[in-house]
């Protein structure tokens, strides 16, 4: 019962922190990218870019997929200073928003490795469509929390094992002895 309550508590806090933090970070990155594009010469598309780049920023590397090519096109079409501004804005400001905000918004134990986040977002998109952007990372958190809780419980059961050689005591034997003691 205690383990179940701890598991559900961790699951809830990790999911809430990850989703809330990811959306706040994505909005800030989308806003910074849209402001950079407006200053560089595209102010009439500010709200379009704000929405588009916020949605794209949910995925790691998302806003850069759009802003860097726009910056390159601006340079190639003659707006060199605007293109350099857009690219520099993305590389210096937008990418660092994540580094500054994530430690403040998402607790360390609720963070997914960036590679796992990207994998879970793309897997979620493939499996669930657009809602998979949120569902994928949540499922990854469920999987990671389940594995972590299992390892913690397994280690505590290993410590309770009364046999002389803990390597010989298998998981099934430990589970049976735990059930008998209760």
Secondary structure, 3 states (H helix, E strand, C coil): CHHHHHHHHHHHHHHHHHHHHHHHHHHHHHHHHHHHHHHHCCHHHHHHHHHHHHHHHCCCCHHHHHHHHHHHHHHHCCCHHHHHHHHHHHHHHHHHHHHHHHHHHCCHHHCCCHHHHHHHHHHHHHHHHHHHHHHHHHHHHHHHHHHHHHHHHHHHHHHHCCCCCCCCCCHHHHHHHHHHHC
